[in-house]
Amino acid sequence: MERKNKAPSIKDIAEEAGVAISTVSNVINKKGMVTKKTSFKVLKAIKKLGYRPNIIARSLRTKKTKTIGVILQDISNPFGSHVIKGMEEVARKRGYVLILGCTFYDKEEENRQVNVLLSQFIDGLIFISGYDNNSLVERIHKKGLPVVVADRELNNKNIPSVLIDNKEAMIKAVDYLCKFGHKNIGYVTFGTEGQTTTRKRYLGYIEGLKKNNLPVKEEYIIIDESLRLKETDRTYDVMKNFIKGHRLPSAFVTLSDVNAFGLIKALKKSGLRVPEDISVIGFDNVYFSNFLDPLLTTIKQPKKLMGKKAMNLLIDIIEKKNIDDINIKLPTKLIIRDSVSYPAEDNIKI
């Protein structure tokens, strides 16, 4: 068969295999009754001619593209990459592909990315972390496009979600420090406005202090918006300056492990020992937490599982399967390692 610079069509495959066009369609779409012998002939012809299905044509016919959009705030953050890994594994297993949009905490860019994804005829959309931006997610939800949020609280139970209890998780961290006798506990975070996840962690820190009858000391709380991106580098810079001119607490809790990495480096560069002089607890339990010196005590949230749950939930909605609960809450766990000890000024035992 002679073809010049022309992509092969189903008709070409049918002629090559000596079967009807409808038979080729059934083999490609895995429908109808086709014998193994005939299927082999069709698949052999497809391979020989290098046929690729016309996805756009198929999506117009089926109204499905098997494509899912994912909006992420910062691809360089190891938390997000673990969530994406879980999503990718499920999507691949269930025959879907991902299109990723990274916004770097820019609301206007998030709106633009969403509009671009919607123009790609995606079957559904997942938002990971980021600003609340309720109106955008609710608008998409009301239009009928399946949408799920992960690690992004919207205070709208009608929108499917996969979350942890951020407040309770942070209380665990403060409780653990208090068992060691710490009475002056600092906190490191970026801004909490417009981001419920971050705000809940901060409120958990405050509630943890009150639960243990400790005062909230503003001089030990570092809230700096520059920590939102380049978390480790900026935490190191901010804390290096903070350490020079302030009285320090005996322990710090950080918004995330990547902030803890920068904090520990700043403490060490300033001649302080962790945990002998100052204890540190992180949040997320990212991979490198178990390779830091000292090994980082942290709150584990099931990152990869969160991605898997979010993707399975979205695909179940797309495929109209029965769903028991559209709002999934995952457990957290305190991972005890080496970055916490008794306060330097005391020798209090649990």
N, C-alpha and C positions, 0 to 999 in steps of 0.2 A: 504494500500500500504506500503510495507516494504522498507525503505531506511536507510542505515547505513552510518553516517558521510559524506553524500554527499549532496552538495547544490542542491536544486531542480531546474529542468530545465523547459522550456516551455512545453516540452513533458509531464513532470510529472503533470503540471497544467492542461493540456488538458485531461489527463487520469482521474484526480481527478474530473474535472468538467463535463466530458463526452462530450467534444466538440473537434473540429478539432484544430490542432496546429495553423493554419492560423487565427482562431477565437480568440485564446488567444493573438496572435500578434496584431490583430486589436484592441482588448480591451486595451492592454498595450500602444499602440502607438496612440490610439484614432483615428483610421482610419476605413474606411469601414462601412457597415451597420450592426450593431449588436443590437438585441433587448435588452430592459432593463432587461428582465428576464435572458437572456443568460449572459449579462454583470455582473449581480449580482452573478451568479453561478461562473463565472471566478474569480471575485474579492474575493469571499468567499474562493475559492480554493487557491488563492495567499496568503491570510491572514493565512489560516490554515497551509500551507506548509512553510510559511516564505520565499517566493520567493523574490529575489532581482535581478533586471535587470543587465545583464553584460554590464556595461557602455563601456568598451573597445571594445567589439564586436559591440555594437551599433554604436560607433563613427567611427569604420572602415567602417561600412556599410553606415552611413549617412554623414561621414566626419564632424560631429559636436559633441562636447562634452558638450555643454551648460555650459562651464567653462570659466571664464575670469580671467586673471592674473592682479594684481595690484601691481605696484612698488611704495613704499612710503619711504621717507627718515627717518622719526623718528616717530614711533607709539606713543611715549609718549607725543608728542606735541598735545594739544587739537584741534588745527586747523585741522590737518590731520585726527583725529578721527571723527570730525564732517563731513568731506568730505566723509570718508569711510561709515559713517552711511547713508548718502544720497545714495551712490552707492548700499549699501546692500539692502535698501528698494526697489529700482527699480529692481535690479537683481532678488530678491525673487519674486516680482510681475510678472516678465516676464519669470520666469522659469530657471534662471541661478544661478550659485554659483560662489563665489570668492575664489581665491588663492592669499594670500597676501605675498609679499616679502618686507622686511624692510632692507635698506642698510646703514643707519646712515652716509649718505654723503660720502660713500666710492665708488669711481668710479669702482674700480676692483670688489668690491662686487656687484655693480649694474650689471655689465656685467655677473657675475656668476649667480646672481638671474634670470636675463633674460633668460640665457641659460637653467637653470633648468625649468623655466616656459614653455619655448618653447618645451622642451622634454615631457611635460605633455599633449601635443596636445590641448592647449587652443585655444578657438575660437577668442580671441582678447586680447589686452593688454592696460592698462591705466597707465600712469606715472603721479604721483602727486608731484609737486614741485621738488626741487633738482637742481643739476647742469644742464647746458644746454645740454651737451652731444649730440649735434645734430646728429653726425655720427651714433650713436647707434640707435636712434629713426628712422632716415631716412633709415637705412639699413633694419630695420624690416618692415617699410612702403613699401619699394621697393620690398620686398619679397612677398608682397600681404597679409600679416597678418593685419587685422584691428587694428589700434592703435589710441589712443586719448591722448592728454596731457592736464592736468588740473593744473592751477597755475604754468605753466612752459612754458615760451616763447621761441620759437625756430627760429623766423624770417623765417619761411617757411609756407606760407599760404596753401600749399597742404596737410599739416598734420593737421587733425582735432584737434580743441582746445577749451577749455572753460577757459576764463581768465577774469580778471578785468583790468582796466586801473590803474596800480600801481602808475605811475607818477602823474596822475591827483588826485588820492586819497590822496597822500602825500601833494600835494599842498593845498588841502582843510584843512589839519591839520595845516599847517604853516599859512594860511590865517586866521584861527580862532584865533590863538595865537596873530597874528598881530592886530586883531580887539580889543584885550585887551591891546594893547600898548606894547607888548613884542618886544624888539629890539635885545636882545641877546638870541638866541635860539640854544640849543645844539641838537646833534643827536647821538643815540646809535644803533650800528648795528654790525653784524659780517662781514667778508670779502665779497666784492661785485664782485670779479672777477669770471667769469665762471658761473654766476647765474643771468640771465637777470632780473628775478622778483625782487631780492634784489637790483640790480643796479638801476632799474627804480625807486624804492622807494627812494633811496639815491639821485638820480637826481631830483626827485620831491621835495625833501627837499631843494636842492640847488636852483632850479628854483623858488620855493616858496619864498625864501629869496630875490632873485633878483627881482621878481615880486613886492615885497613890498619895494624895494629900500633899502634892508639891506645887509651889507657886509657878506661874508662867512668867519667866524672866525674859523680857523683850531683848535684852542685851545679848542673849544667847541664840537669838533667832535670826538667821541670815536668809532674806528673801531678795533675790537678785534676778531680774528678768534676763540678763545676759547669759544665765546658765541654761536657758531653754535649748540653745544649739551649741555644739561643741562642748557638751556637758563636762567632760573630764578636764579639758584644757582651761575652760573658764572657771570651773570650781577651784582648780589649783591656783589660778591668778587671784581670784577674789579672796580665797581663804589665806593665801600667803600675806596679803595686805591686812586682812582682819586679825591674824595672829599677832602682827607687830604691835598693834595699838589697843588691844582689848584684853581684859581678863577672860580666861577661857573656862568653859565648863569641864567637868570630868568625863563627859561622854557626848557624842553627837549621833543623831539619827539623820539619815539623808533620804531625799525623795527617791533616789534610785542608786543602784550599784555604781553606775558610771560617775555619779557625783561623789560617791565614797572613794573611788579610785583617786580622783583629783584631791580630795580632802586629805587622804592618807599621805599622799606625796607631799602636800604642803606642810603637814605636821612634821614629817621626817626631815624635810629641808630646813625646818625651823629648829631642829635639834630635839624634837619631842619624840617619844617612843609610843608606839601603838602595840598593845593596849596598856603598857605599864603606866604611861602618863595620861593618855586619853583613849577611851574606848570608842569604837565606831561600829554602827550597824547600818547596813545598806538595805536595798529593797529591789527585788526581781530575781535574784539568784541566777545571774547570767553566767555563762560558761567560765569566764576568767576569774570569777569570785573565788573559785577553788584553786587558783594558781597565784593569787596575790600574796605578798608578804607583809603582814600575816594573812593567813586564809580568812576571808571575810565572813563574819556572821551576818546573816541577811534573812529577809522574808522571801520565801519562795512562792511565786505565783506560777501556775502551770501554763507557760507561754505557748508551747507547741500544741498542747491540748486545747487551749483557747482558740487557736487558729483552726484546728480540726473541727471543734464543736461549731464555730461560726460558719465554716464552709458547709458542713453537713446540714446545718439548720437552713442556710440559704438555699441550697440545692433541693432540700425537701420541700421548701416553700415553692420554688420554681416548678418542681415536678408534682405539686399538689398532693403530697403525701400527708398522712395523718400525723400531727405533731402534738405531743403531750404538753409541752411547755415552751413558749417562745421566749421566755426570759430565764436564761440559764445562769446560775450562780456557782462558781467554781471555788474549791477550798484553797486556803493558803497555809503555809507551814513555816515556822521559825527554823532555819538551818543554823545550828550552833557550830561555830568553828573557833578561830583563835583571836578575834579582834576585840573581845570584851573581857575585862577582868575587874577586880575590885578597884575602887577609886584610890588614887595615889596617896591621898591624905589619910585614908582609913585602912583598916584591915578587917572590914566587916564580912562575916560569913553568912551564907544563906541559911 
